[in-house]
Amino acid sequence: MAAVRARPDQLILKDIARQLGIKGDDRRELRKTIREMVANGLLIKSSRKAYREAGELPNVMVIRVTEIDEHGDMIGTPERWNGEGSAPRMIVREGPISKKAKGHKSGQLGVGSRALCKIKPNENGYVAQVMKKLGRSGIKHLGILFQDGRGWKIQPVDKKSRNEFRPIKVPEGTENNSLIEFRTSTARRNNAYEKRADITKVIGPADDPKAASLISMRAHGIPTGFTDEALAEAHKLELPKLSKFRQDLRDIPLITIDPVDAKDFDDAVYAVSDDDPKNKGGWIVWVAIADVAAFVQPGSSLDKNARLKGNSVYLPDRVEPMLPEELSADLCSLRPHEDRACMAVKMRFRGDGSKLDHLFVRGIMRSHARLTYAEAQEGFDGKPGETAETVIDILKDVFSAYKALRKARNQRAPLAIELPERRVHVNDEGKVTKITLRDRFDAHKLVEEFMVQANVAAAEALADKNVTTIVRIHEPPAREKLQGLSDFLPAIGLKWSLGERVSTQRFNKLMEMGKDRDLTETVGMAVLRSQSQAYYGPDAKGHFGLSLTHYAHFTSPIRRYADLVVHRALIRTFNLGHDGTTEEEFTRLKETSEHISDTERRAMAAERDAKDRYIAAYLEGRVGAEFPARITGVAKAGLFVTLDETGADGFIPARTLGDDYFVFDEKKKALINSHNGATYRFGRKVNVKLTEATPITGGLIFEILTKPERGEKPKFNPRGRNQKYKTRRSGKKRR
């Protein structure tokens, strides 16, 4: 059969005979031989009467992604496997299958995804090249297993799921109200199809106060913990010594400024006036960053674990760190008065804040103080507390340098969207104690600007040497999103001309106009939704939001893998050690960029979901209470609102709005009463009543108490079809 091995899944008897040159009566003998080979397991016959060699996989199969391995590769198995032994595991690759084919964008597939794949053998087994993504039927879900008067049921934790399922079988010893993992499938029964739920794992009690974070992490596939090999490596690490690659920076009085609840400190700052007479009024700014690359070597178990995670995940009650505690909270944490390895950049700025030059060094530093943002702000304001008083002269210089950098920042005019950010406080028992607005001091802005400048310096330093690395990319808004913004703004008395050049200055001017009309949040949200999503990539395309042509993440290698990659590139480029970028790592930059862009998005989703679940638990006892809110989204199904008090997001079904049909105007982002034109629009302040809170899903349902605004009656029949409007009718009958 060697002669016909090239196309094993497409050969019928006629093809085999033709390729082997067998004609006439000899074909009978061929048929007999093939039947014997099938009987002996040497050949496999398909339902289409095609033959292939046993042990060889078909050219095309449906593959289900089952896991992400330690290298960040997707691993899959055939969805249906009738062969001997366990189903083969193979790497699943997205991207073009030929020069003419269009590639699949990163993020299309994940654990549980199904795809039609072209199967290619390689030296390690098989590679499944994605041809087309398929539906995710049969993937694993999370749910709550409970008993009622009719037996066991499963309630999915996904707030979008409205169905309950009955499990086929409940594992022996499973307790009521358990958090479980289950898989859905469809089976034919009594000439009809029904949904089935197979319990694949019992995780633990669902009423554990800390289950909200666990659910969110598992639902979004967040890897937890570390391999034994990675932990063993972490235990053996020691602080590196001074060498020809590492300078003594301990005399530089660097300080850290972080949130009050920070557990790790990965950046420190210092500034002093430049004594160079050619740079009168200028400043020297130092930014020192934890030298994670000194401990996490390319290809090590620590490195594989960090790459797999991509970033740390910050939930209300816990942190799932990218690095083990031995690093994140000890060796790589710039704790005060302790020697620490660092990567540092010395930057010189003119008096107007423009940068003269920069220099990257590797060293041993010692933080002279650990300040919170509030403590640093007190020092800036001339009212230092006990800690700030010890470094007050340093704080004065740091703040003076920031004021110079602020001039250049204002000239650059980055996007200035100021929306309230809320923090959920959770005690040791997992109960929400309060929800507060995060303070926004000049101290925050100072640290942010120093970090931005360090990131710019890293990107510029590598670009000047023509070195490709992972950079942070934020592209200008897409035309269709700007069209949506332009269509919406007239509804609130503002406008956006599509013919003018798009710039951050224009957006900032628009938001200032919104502020003058008490529409700060409304316009800010509209502008935010018009922006592209930032991502990582090896091609420097600039950062639109920051108005920068070169930008890379350099300042947070404890919690972001992208920064570690940039550190290694700097080490290799400027001969700062032997632990820089390897050739293998360099060849995988695009793949790594796509992977960590995905891990960032899944982390954001998990963080948002966990916060929603904790807030829903916090408000569960306040069903029936009234709250001031703002409409933050409009759809044909109803209104999305955000509470002023807690920042909680909830939904108002359109069926509860009144007795008439309400139609969705996509351009105006509004629901309009088809009878009299009364309108509920995006951004409006309203009062609402909480009618339902579901901590398991994080869902909140409200009833609106505020009357709609007057508006024009839609000029069409709401019962008819219309491409511009979509209709929704209330649950009550019109009289």
C-alpha positions in Angstrom: 0.0 0.0 0.0 3.0 2.3 0.0 2.2 3.4 -3.5 -1.2 4.8 -2.4 -0.3 6.3 0.9 -0.3 9.9 -0.3 -4.1 10.3 -0.2 -5.3 7.6 2.4 -8.7 9.0 3.1 -9.9 9.6 -0.4 -9.2 6.3 -2.2 -12.0 4.0 -3.3 -11.4 0.6 -4.8 -11.3 2.1 -8.4 -8.6 4.6 -7.3 -6.5 1.9 -5.7 -6.7 -0.3 -8.7 -5.7 2.6 -11.0 -2.7 3.6 -9.0 -1.5 0.0 -8.7 -2.0 -0.6 -12.4 -4.4 -3.5 -11.8 -6.9 -4.2 -14.6 -9.5 -6.8 -15.7 -9.9 -10.0 -13.8 -7.1 -9.1 -11.4 -9.4 -6.6 -9.8 -11.4 -9.5 -8.2 -8.2 -10.6 -6.5 -7.6 -7.0 -5.4 -11.1 -6.8 -3.8 -10.4 -10.1 -2.0 -7.0 -8.9 -0.7 -8.5 -5.6 0.5 -11.3 -7.4 2.3 -8.7 -9.5 4.1 -6.7 -6.5 5.0 -9.8 -4.8 6.5 -10.6 -8.0 8.4 -7.0 -8.1 9.7 -7.1 -4.5 10.8 -4.5 -3.4 8.2 -6.9 -1.1 6.4 -10.0 0.9 7.6 -13.1 1.3 5.4 -15.1 4.5 5.8 -18.9 4.8 5.4 -18.2 6.2 1.9 -16.4 3.0 0.9 -13.0 4.7 0.9 -10.0 3.0 2.4 -7.1 4.2 4.5 -4.2 2.6 6.4 -4.9 1.7 10.0 -3.0 4.0 12.3 -3.2 6.8 9.8 -5.6 9.6 10.5 -7.9 11.1 7.9 -6.8 14.2 6.1 -9.7 16.2 7.6 -11.3 15.8 11.0 -13.4 17.7 13.5 -11.1 18.5 16.4 -12.1 19.7 19.9 -9.6 21.9 21.9 -9.1 20.2 25.2 -6.4 22.2 26.9 -3.7 24.8 26.6 -0.2 23.3 27.3 2.7 24.9 29.2 4.0 26.5 26.0 0.7 28.2 25.3 -0.2 25.9 22.5 -3.8 24.6 22.0 -4.0 20.8 22.3 -7.0 19.0 20.8 -8.3 15.5 20.1 -10.7 14.1 17.5 -14.3 14.7 18.5 -15.2 11.2 17.4 -12.7 8.4 17.9 -13.3 4.8 17.0 -9.7 3.8 16.7 -7.7 1.6 19.1 -6.4 3.1 22.3 -7.0 6.6 23.5 -7.7 9.4 21.0 -4.5 11.0 19.7 -3.5 14.5 21.0 -2.3 17.1 18.6 -1.3 20.7 18.4 -4.1 22.9 17.0 -2.9 25.8 14.8 -4.8 28.8 13.6 -3.8 30.9 10.6 -3.6 30.6 6.9 -3.4 27.1 5.4 -2.1 28.5 2.1 -0.8 31.8 0.8 -4.2 32.6 -0.7 -6.1 31.6 2.5 -7.1 34.2 5.0 -5.8 33.6 8.5 -8.0 33.1 11.5 -7.6 35.9 14.0 -6.2 35.1 17.4 -8.8 34.5 20.1 -11.2 32.6 17.9 -10.5 29.3 19.5 -10.2 28.3 23.2 -10.7 25.3 25.4 -13.9 23.6 24.4 -13.9 25.0 20.9 -14.5 22.8 17.9 -13.0 23.2 14.4 -12.8 21.4 11.1 -9.0 20.8 10.7 -6.6 19.6 8.1 -4.5 16.9 9.7 -0.8 17.0 9.0 1.7 14.4 10.4 5.0 15.7 11.8 7.9 14.2 13.7 6.0 14.4 17.0 2.7 13.1 15.8 0.1 15.4 14.2 -0.7 19.0 13.7 -4.4 20.1 13.2 -4.5 23.1 11.0 -7.8 25.0 11.4 -9.9 25.3 8.3 -13.2 26.5 9.9 -14.4 27.1 13.4 -17.5 25.1 14.4 -20.1 25.6 17.1 -19.2 24.9 20.8 -21.9 22.3 21.5 -21.0 19.9 24.1 -18.4 22.1 25.8 -18.0 22.1 29.6 -20.0 24.5 31.7 -20.2 25.4 35.3 -23.4 25.0 37.2 -25.0 24.6 40.6 -26.4 21.1 41.3 -29.5 21.2 43.6 -32.5 19.2 44.6 -36.1 20.2 44.6 -39.4 18.3 44.8 -38.9 16.8 41.4 -35.3 15.6 41.8 -31.8 16.9 40.8 -31.4 20.0 38.6 -28.5 22.0 37.3 -28.6 25.8 37.2 -25.8 27.2 34.9 -23.7 30.0 36.4 -23.7 31.9 33.1 -26.1 34.8 33.4 -26.9 34.4 29.7 -28.3 31.0 30.2 -32.0 30.8 31.1 -32.4 27.0 31.1 -32.0 24.5 33.8 -30.9 21.0 33.1 -31.5 17.6 34.5 -28.4 15.5 35.0 -28.3 12.0 33.5 -26.5 10.7 36.6 -25.4 12.3 39.9 -22.1 11.0 41.3 -22.6 9.1 44.5 -22.0 11.2 47.6 -22.6 14.6 45.9 -24.2 17.1 48.2 -27.0 19.4 47.5 -26.0 22.9 46.3 -22.7 21.8 44.8 -20.6 23.6 42.2 -20.2 21.2 39.3 -18.7 21.0 35.9 -21.0 19.5 33.2 -21.2 18.9 29.5 -24.4 19.3 27.4 -25.3 17.1 24.5 -28.3 16.3 22.5 -29.9 12.8 22.3 -32.8 11.4 20.4 -35.6 10.0 22.6 -39.2 9.1 21.7 -38.7 10.6 18.2 -37.6 13.9 19.6 -34.3 15.5 20.6 -33.7 16.4 24.2 -30.8 18.2 26.0 -28.7 16.0 28.3 -26.3 17.1 31.0 -23.4 14.9 32.0 -21.6 15.9 35.2 -17.9 15.7 34.6 -16.6 17.0 37.9 -17.8 18.0 41.4 -15.8 21.1 42.4 -17.2 21.9 45.9 -19.9 23.7 47.8 -21.5 26.5 45.9 -22.3 28.5 49.0 -18.7 29.1 49.8 -18.4 32.9 50.0 -15.2 32.8 47.9 -16.9 30.7 45.2 -17.5 33.8 43.1 -13.9 34.1 42.2 -13.4 30.4 41.7 -16.4 30.3 39.3 -15.1 33.3 37.3 -11.7 31.8 36.9 -12.9 28.4 35.9 -15.5 29.8 33.6 -12.8 31.8 31.7 -10.2 29.1 31.7 -7.7 30.9 34.0 -4.8 28.6 34.9 -4.3 28.4 38.7 -1.3 27.4 40.7 2.1 26.3 39.5 3.7 23.1 38.4 5.9 21.2 40.9 8.9 21.9 38.6 8.3 25.6 38.6 7.9 25.7 42.4 11.1 23.7 42.8 13.0 26.2 40.6 11.5 29.2 42.6 12.7 27.7 45.9 16.3 27.5 44.7 16.6 31.1 43.5 18.9 33.6 45.1 19.6 37.3 44.7 22.3 37.9 41.9 25.5 39.6 42.8 27.2 42.7 41.4 29.1 41.9 38.2 30.3 43.5 35.0 26.6 43.4 33.8 25.2 44.7 37.1 25.9 48.1 38.6 25.6 49.2 42.3 22.6 51.6 42.3 22.0 51.5 46.1 23.1 55.1 46.6 20.3 56.3 44.3 17.4 57.1 46.7 14.6 55.4 44.8 11.2 55.1 46.4 8.1 53.1 45.6 4.6 54.6 45.4 1.7 52.0 45.2 -1.9 51.4 46.3 -2.4 50.9 50.1 -3.2 47.2 49.6 -0.3 46.4 47.2 1.4 43.1 47.9 4.2 43.4 45.4 6.2 46.5 44.4 7.7 46.2 40.9 8.6 49.8 40.1 10.6 52.6 41.9 11.2 56.2 40.9 13.6 59.0 41.6 14.2 62.5 40.1 16.8 65.2 40.5 17.5 68.4 38.6 20.0 68.1 35.8 23.3 70.0 36.6 24.3 70.0 33.0 24.5 73.7 32.0 23.3 72.8 28.5 20.1 71.5 30.0 19.1 74.4 32.3 15.8 73.7 34.1 16.0 70.0 33.0 15.5 66.9 35.0 17.1 63.4 35.4 14.5 60.8 36.1 15.2 57.2 37.2 12.7 54.4 36.9 13.9 51.0 38.3 11.9 47.8 37.6 12.2 44.4 39.3 14.6 42.3 37.3 12.4 39.3 36.7 14.6 38.1 33.8 17.4 37.4 36.3 15.2 34.7 37.9 13.0 33.4 35.1 15.2 32.0 32.4 13.9 31.3 28.8 12.6 27.8 28.5 12.6 27.1 32.2 9.6 25.6 34.0 9.0 29.1 35.6 9.0 30.6 32.2 6.6 28.1 30.7 4.2 28.6 33.6 4.4 32.4 33.3 3.9 32.3 29.5 0.9 30.0 29.9 -0.7 32.4 32.4 0.3 35.5 30.4 -0.5 37.8 33.3 -1.7 38.0 36.9 -5.4 38.1 37.5 -6.8 40.5 40.1 -10.1 39.5 41.7 -11.9 41.2 44.7 -10.7 38.5 47.2 -7.5 37.2 45.7 -4.8 37.4 43.1 -3.9 34.6 40.8 -0.2 35.6 40.2 1.8 35.0 37.1 4.8 34.1 39.2 5.1 32.1 42.5 5.1 34.0 45.8 8.8 33.4 46.2 9.3 35.9 43.3 6.2 38.1 43.2 6.2 38.8 47.0 9.9 38.4 47.8 12.8 38.3 45.5 11.2 40.5 42.8 9.3 42.8 45.1 11.2 46.1 45.7 10.6 46.1 49.4 12.1 49.1 51.4 15.6 48.9 52.7 16.4 45.5 51.1 18.8 44.8 48.2 17.0 43.9 45.0 18.0 43.2 41.4 16.6 45.7 38.9 16.5 46.8 35.3 16.7 50.6 35.4 16.4 53.4 32.9 18.0 56.8 33.4 16.1 59.5 31.3 17.0 63.2 30.8 14.3 65.7 30.1 14.3 69.3 29.2 12.4 71.9 31.2 9.5 71.6 28.8 9.2 67.8 29.5 10.6 66.7 26.2 13.1 63.8 26.4 16.8 64.3 25.6 18.1 60.8 26.0 17.9 57.6 27.9 20.2 54.8 29.2 19.3 51.3 30.3 21.3 49.6 33.0 21.1 46.5 35.2 21.8 46.8 38.8 21.3 46.2 42.5 19.1 48.8 44.1 17.6 49.5 47.6 14.3 51.3 48.0 14.5 54.1 50.5 10.8 54.2 51.3 7.5 52.5 50.5 4.7 55.1 50.2 1.0 54.7 49.4 -0.5 57.1 46.9 -2.2 59.0 49.7 1.0 59.4 51.6 2.8 60.6 48.5 0.0 63.1 47.8 0.3 64.4 51.4 4.0 65.1 50.7 3.2 66.8 47.4 0.6 69.0 49.2 3.1 70.1 51.9 1.4 68.0 54.6 3.6 65.0 54.9 2.8 62.2 57.3 5.5 60.2 59.2 6.6 58.1 56.3 6.6 60.9 53.7 8.5 63.2 56.0 11.5 60.9 55.9 11.8 61.4 52.1 10.2 64.8 51.7 13.1 66.3 49.7 12.9 63.3 47.3 9.2 63.8 46.9 9.6 67.5 46.1 12.0 66.8 43.3 9.9 63.9 42.0 6.9 66.2 41.9 8.8 69.0 40.2 10.0 66.7 37.5 6.5 65.5 37.0 5.2 69.0 36.4 7.8 69.4 33.7 6.8 66.1 32.1 3.1 67.2 32.4 3.8 70.1 30.0 4.9 67.6 27.3 2.0 65.4 28.1 -0.5 68.2 27.7 1.2 69.1 24.4 0.9 65.5 23.3 -2.8 65.4 24.4 -3.4 61.7 25.1 -7.0 60.5 25.3 -8.3 61.8 28.7 -11.3 59.6 29.5 -12.1 60.0 33.2 -14.7 57.5 34.4 -15.2 56.5 38.0 -13.5 53.3 39.0 -14.9 51.3 42.0 -13.3 48.9 44.3 -15.1 46.0 45.9 -13.8 45.3 49.5 -14.0 41.7 50.6 -13.2 40.4 54.1 -11.4 37.2 55.0 -14.7 35.3 55.0 -15.4 36.3 51.4 -18.2 38.8 52.3 -18.4 42.2 50.6 -18.0 44.9 53.3 -18.2 48.0 51.2 -17.8 49.4 47.7 -15.8 52.6 47.2 -14.7 54.9 44.5 -10.9 54.7 43.8 -9.2 57.9 44.7 -7.5 59.7 41.9 -4.5 61.8 43.1 -1.7 63.7 41.3 0.4 60.9 42.8 -1.3 58.4 40.5 -0.8 60.6 37.5 2.9 61.1 38.4 3.6 57.4 38.6 1.6 56.7 35.4 3.6 59.4 33.5 6.9 58.1 34.7 6.0 54.6 33.7 4.8 55.8 30.3 8.1 57.5 29.7 10.0 54.4 30.7 7.9 52.3 28.3 8.5 54.8 25.5 12.2 54.7 26.2 12.3 50.9 26.0 10.4 50.8 22.7 12.6 53.6 21.2 15.8 52.0 22.4 15.0 48.7 20.7 13.6 50.4 17.6 16.8 52.5 17.2 18.7 49.2 17.0 16.2 47.7 14.6 15.3 45.0 17.2 11.8 43.4 16.9 10.1 42.7 20.2 6.5 42.7 21.6 5.0 46.1 21.6 1.7 47.5 22.8 -0.5 48.5 19.9 -3.6 50.7 20.0 -4.9 51.5 16.6 -7.2 54.5 15.7 -10.9 53.9 15.9 -12.5 51.9 13.1 -14.7 53.8 10.6 -17.9 51.9 11.6 -17.4 52.8 15.3 -16.9 56.5 14.5 -20.1 56.3 12.4 -21.9 55.0 15.5 -20.6 57.9 17.5 -21.5 60.4 14.9 -25.1 59.0 14.7 -25.5 59.1 18.5 -24.2 62.5 19.4 -26.9 64.6 17.9 -29.4 63.0 20.3 -27.6 64.8 23.1 -26.9 68.0 21.3 -23.4 67.3 20.1 -21.8 66.3 16.8 -18.9 64.5 15.3 -17.8 65.2 11.7 -16.6 62.1 9.9 -14.7 64.3 7.3 -12.2 65.7 9.8 -9.0 64.0 10.8 -9.4 61.7 13.8 -7.2 62.7 16.7 -7.1 62.4 20.5 -7.4 66.2 20.7 -10.8 66.1 19.0 -12.0 63.4 21.4 -10.8 65.5 24.4 -12.5 68.6 23.1 -15.7 66.6 22.7 -15.5 65.3 26.2 -14.9 68.9 27.5 -18.1 69.9 25.7 -19.9 67.0 27.4 -18.6 68.2 30.8 -20.0 71.7 30.2 -23.4 70.1 29.7 -23.2 67.7 32.7 -22.8 64.8 30.4 -19.2 63.8 31.4 -20.0 60.1 31.9 -22.3 59.8 28.9 -19.8 61.3 26.5 -16.9 59.5 28.1 -18.6 56.2 27.7 -19.5 56.9 24.1 -15.9 57.9 23.3 -14.6 54.8 25.1 -16.9 52.5 23.1 -15.7 54.0 19.9 -12.1 53.1 20.5 -10.2 50.0 19.2 -9.0 47.4 21.7 -5.3 47.5 22.5 -3.3 44.4 21.9 0.3 43.0 21.7 2.2 42.4 18.5 5.7 42.5 17.0 4.9 45.2 14.5 5.2 48.8 15.9 2.0 50.6 14.9 2.0 53.1 17.6 -0.5 53.8 20.5 -3.3 56.1 19.4 -4.8 56.6 22.9 -1.4 57.8 24.3 -0.5 59.7 21.1 2.8 57.8 20.8 4.6 56.3 17.9 6.7 53.9 20.0 5.3 52.1 23.1 6.2 48.8 24.7 5.3 47.4 28.2 8.5 47.4 30.3 7.4 48.4 33.8 5.4 45.4 35.2 7.3 42.1 34.6 6.0 40.6 37.8 2.4 40.6 36.5 2.8 40.8 32.6 4.7 38.4 30.4 5.0 41.1 27.7 7.3 43.1 30.0 9.5 40.1 30.6 9.9 39.7 26.9 10.9 43.3 26.5 13.4 43.0 29.4 15.1 40.1 27.7 15.3 42.0 24.4 17.0 44.9 26.2 19.4 42.5 27.9 20.4 41.0 24.6 20.5 44.2 22.6 22.6 46.2 25.1 24.8 43.3 26.3 23.4 43.4 29.9 23.9 39.6 30.5 23.6 36.1 29.1 19.9 35.7 29.9 18.4 37.8 27.0 16.1 36.7 24.2 16.9 33.3 22.7 16.6 32.5 19.0 13.6 30.2 19.7 11.9 32.9 21.7 12.5 35.4 18.9 10.9 33.1 16.3 7.8 32.8 18.4 7.2 36.6 19.0 4.0 36.7 16.9 2.6 33.6 18.5 3.4 34.8 22.0 1.9 38.2 21.2 -1.4 36.6 20.1 -1.4 34.3 23.2 -0.8 37.1 25.7 -3.4 39.3 24.0 -5.9 36.4 24.6 -4.8 35.9 28.2 -5.2 39.6 28.9 -8.8 39.5 27.5 -9.8 36.4 29.5 -8.3 38.0 32.7 -10.4 41.1 32.2 -13.5 39.1 31.6 -12.9 37.0 34.7 -12.2 40.1 36.8 -15.4 41.7 35.6 -17.5 38.6 36.2 -16.1 38.1 39.7 -16.9 41.7 40.6 -20.4 41.3 39.2 -21.0 38.2 41.4 -19.7 39.8 44.6 -21.8 42.9 44.0 -24.9 40.8 43.3 -24.3 39.0 46.6 -23.8 42.4 48.3 -27.2 43.6 47.0 -29.1 40.4 47.4 -30.5 41.6 50.7 -31.7 44.9 49.2 -34.2 43.6 46.6 -37.0 46.2 46.5 -34.6 49.1 47.2 -34.4 52.1 44.9 -31.2 53.5 43.4 -30.0 56.4 41.3 -28.5 55.0 38.1 -27.5 55.8 34.5 -28.5 54.1 31.3 -25.2 52.7 30.0 -26.5 50.5 27.1 -29.6 50.1 25.0 -30.7 47.1 23.0 -33.9 45.8 21.5 -34.3 43.6 24.6 -34.1 46.4 27.1 -31.9 48.8 29.0 -28.6 48.3 30.7 -28.0 50.5 33.8 -25.1 51.2 36.1 -25.8 52.2 39.7 -24.2 55.5 41.0 -23.7 54.0 44.5 -21.9 50.8 43.7 -21.1 50.8 40.0 -23.2 47.6 39.7 -24.4 46.8 36.2 -27.9 45.5 35.7 -30.7 45.1 33.1 -34.2 46.4 32.7 -36.3 44.2 30.3 -38.1 46.1 27.6 -41.3 44.2 28.5 -41.4 46.1 31.8 -41.2 49.6 30.4 -44.9 50.2 29.7 -48.1 49.2 27.9 -46.9 50.0 24.4 -44.5 48.7 21.8 -41.0 50.1 22.3 -38.7 50.2 19.3 -35.0 50.2 19.2 -33.3 53.1 17.4 -29.7 52.0 16.9 -28.5 55.4 15.7 -29.9 57.3 18.7 -29.1 54.4 21.1 -32.7 54.6 22.4 -35.9 52.7 23.0 -38.8 54.7 21.7 -42.5 54.3 22.5 -44.2 53.6 19.2 -47.4 55.1 20.4 -46.3 58.6 21.6 -42.5 58.8 21.0 -41.6 58.7 24.7 -37.9 57.8 24.8 -35.3 56.1 27.1 -31.8 57.0 25.7 -28.2 56.0 26.4 -26.5 58.1 29.1 -29.7 59.4 30.8 -29.8 59.5 34.6 -32.7 57.5 36.0 -34.0 56.0 39.2 -34.5 52.2 39.4 -35.8 49.5 41.8 -33.9 46.3 42.3 -36.3 43.3 41.6 -33.9 40.4 41.4 -30.3 39.6 42.4 -28.6 36.3 41.6 -25.1 36.0 43.1 -24.5 32.7 41.2 -24.6 34.4 37.9 -23.9 38.0 38.9 -27.2 39.1 37.4 -29.2 42.0 38.6 -32.7 42.9 37.2 -34.2 46.3 37.8 -37.5 48.1 37.2 -37.3 51.7 35.9 -39.1 54.4 38.0 -38.2 57.4 35.9 -40.7 58.5 33.2 -39.4 58.5 29.7 -38.5 61.8 27.9 -40.8 63.3 25.3 -39.9 62.5 21.8 -41.2 62.2 18.2 -43.4 59.3 17.4 -41.7 56.9 15.0 -42.9 57.3 11.4 -43.6 53.7 10.6 -45.8 50.8 11.6 -44.1 49.1 14.6 -45.7 45.8 13.7 -44.1 45.8 10.3 -40.5 45.0 9.4 -38.0 47.8 9.2 -34.2 47.7 8.8 -33.6 50.8 10.9 -35.8 49.9 13.8 -36.4 46.7 15.7 -39.5 46.3 17.8 -40.1 45.0 21.3 -43.5 44.8 23.0 -44.2 45.1 26.7 -45.7 42.2 28.6 -48.9 44.1 29.4 -51.8 44.5 27.0 -52.5 48.0 25.6 -55.9 49.3 26.5 
